[in-house]
């Protein structure tokens, strides 16, 4: 990591964070990203508003918070990234670590496309009139209805039915040049390709050069989004129809709680937004000091900050959705815009024309999106790079043992993988990748992750490891969640998702069978790492088949001796009353 320093005075040579605050800020920066202002409102809108909040907070309490503590404890105690950590905790589950990194790699290939969209909007904001503020452009259709059209209505006159907001038409027709489906990928959107290249250049220099004053920079970038979101929320609440949008957000449709897809989306948002089962949090925690005593507090701070940011972003989104429904005379909030990954680019911009100096607010907002996105993207790329250097040290000759060259390789390769997303039919490919590479896969990987740690390594043993690091064992609530509640809830969601399987859609467009097969192939690439890793562990072990199997089910980590090295270094005793566990 760029803002880590080597502490030669400790027993191992692993790098350390310069300051404790750097760890917190990097984790918050990674967790609080585009997923809060993009994916959370999109999934909430797709799942009927308030109906999504109930499974979301239940998953947060049962899975999100306990599993983040689990990952922090693993990383800080074992002192390896996800691949090395799981290989030591339980060799037969070493594929879980590989699966987390594989899923992170897939995410890096399309996540930067969102940043490319934000860069496009940023450039478009430097105009005398925001291009999505009116319907007087070549890309607009007869159904377009803008804020200007609403202001021109006479008193008592209602807007026409079946209209489309100017901001939605700008996104679909000007930015994306959207085709009718994934069968027609169309031509290249060269402007978006250029924006994607700029995004990757920014990511590369974040990794290559680093940010020496990262602490001060992150303090600014962490506070700036909240100032802007609060301002937008206040503005949104003053718009006509905003109250109806807020009601849609907070009042649940109870019948949707019986839909397994809502629960699966809540689980995916919890795990994906916090960063669980992606390997990043394990990697970040592995650079902590072994005696960092605040991992429980760190876990709560990061999870609560992440959730409150999502609620704040949704308050802005749904207040503006209520306004759009008002000016379109729409019968329902759920029908005013196309529910999809571009929701944030269709709703937030609709509020800017109502504000004083709209260009300024637009520029600030899209700079915020870019900062949020880059914070998460370069962290994910860093995990991929770290995994390559840790797992394949004999590959060093390919990049002359220079990290900056390896970073260039990874950025160029993921840039090429993201090119289909910036074609005219790219939004369909993007939606397919996002659903199957992230939403579908993360539940499977998280289930096997918690099983590997809580049942094979032993949750009570992990609790003892936490005591060895902090002096206080984990609360029994966490042990119960690790051993029973989280695995059972994840398993139930996986079973019902398979039984009640629904095909992925974008704005009512149904994907063809071959596209679904391709999506499942993407999902299975990361999921298959788990059985493949298990087979490899058994095949490379020694002895008879039974002896091999039994040896791979046992940890290779002597946690008492491992902890004793650090305890002795600090003058502590490594002996505990294990009867308490």
C-alpha positions, 0 to 999 in steps of 0.5 A: 500500500502506498501509505504504509511504512515498514516497521523493522522493530517488530518480529515480522517484516510485513508493512504497517499503516503509518497511522491508525487513522489511515486504516480507518479512512481507507476502509471507510473510503473503500466501503463508502463508495459509488455503491452507496449513491448508486447501487443502494438507491437502485436496489431499493427502487427495484425492490419497492422502496421501504421493503428493501430496508427491512432485510437490509438492516437484518442482514447488517446485524446478522451478517454484515457487522459480524462478518466484517469483524471476522475478516478484520480478525483473520487479516490482523491475526494471520497477517496475510491477504485472502489467498494466504490467510485461507490457505493457512486457516483451512487448506481445503477452503483455500479456494475461498481466498482465490474466489474473493480475489477473482470476484474483485477482479471481475468488479474492477473490469466494469466498476471504472465504467461508472467513473467514466460516465461521471467524467462524461457528465463532468465535462458536459456540466461546463456549458451555459445550460446543462444539456439535461435541463431541457428537451431542445436537443437532437437526442430528445424524443416527443415524450421528453418533459423537462423542468422548463416544461413543468414551469410553463404549465398554467395553474391547474394544468396537469402534465401529459401522461407517459412522458420521459424526463430530460435527464433520462433521455440524456443518459440513454440517448446522449451518453450511452447511445443505447441500442434495443438489446445486447444482441445489437452491441452497436458501435463504439462510444468513443467519448466514453472510451476516452473517459474510461481511459482517463479513469484508468490513468487516474487509478494507475497514478493513485497506485504508482505514485501514491499520495504522501499526504493521504491522511489529510487528503482523505479527511477532505474527500471523506467529508466533502460528499456528506456536505454535498449530499446534505445540501442536495437533500435539503434542496430535494425536500423543497421540490414539489412531490418530494414528500411522496418520494420519501413515503415511497422510500420509507413505507414498505410494500409488505408483500415484497418481503416474500420475494427471495430476490429482495432478500438476495439483493439486501444480502448482496448490498450488505456484503458488497458495499462493506466489502465482505467476501471481496478480500479487500478488508482481509488485506487491509487488516493484515497491515494492522499492528498485531496489537491493534485493540480497536477492531470491534470499534472499527467494525462498528464505525465502518458499518454504521457510516456505510449504512447511514451514507446509503440512507442519506443518498436514498433520501436525496434520490427519492425526494427527486423521484417524487419531484419527477413523478410530479412533473410527469404526472406519473401514477406511481413513483416506481414508474418514473424512470428506468430502474437500472445501474444508471439510476443515479445519473438519471435522478440526481441531475434532475435536481440541479436545474432547480438550484442556483448556479446549477453548473457549479453543483453539477461539477461538484457532484460529479467530482464527488462521484469520481472521488468516491469511485476512484477510492474504491477502484484503486483499492480493488486493483491494489488487492489484485496486484498484492495477490499476484505478488504474494501468490506468484513470486516467481512471476517477478521476471515478467515485470522486472520485480517493479510494482509500477510495471505490474500495476500498468499490466493490470490496469491495461488488461482490466481496461481492455475487459471493460471496453464492451461496456462503453459500446452502444449496447454496453449498458446491457453488458454492464448490467449482466456483469454486475448482476452475475459477477457480484450479486449472484456470486457474493452470497455463495462465497460469503457462505463458504467463507463463514463456514470455513472460519466458524466451523472448520477453524472454529469460531471460538478459536477466532474469539480467542485469537481476538483476545490474544490481539486485543486482550478481550475476547469477542462477544458471544453475540458474534460467535453465535452469528458466525456459527449459526445465524449468518450461515443459516441466513445466507444458506436460506437466501441461496436456496430461495434464490435458486427456487425463485430464480428470476432472469436479469432485466434492464428496463423491461428488456429480457436477456436472451438465453445465451446472455444468461448462460454467459452471465452464469459462466461469469458467476461460476468462474469465481464460485468454481475456485472453491471446489477447484481449490479443495481438489488441489489441496487434497491432491497436493497433500501427502499420505492416503486419500483419507489422510490427505482429506483429514490433513486439509481439514485442519489448520496449518496455523499454530495460533498459540505459537504465532501469537506468542511471538508478538506477545513476547515482543510486547512483554505480554503473556500468551497464556489464556484460560481456555476453559472460558471458550 
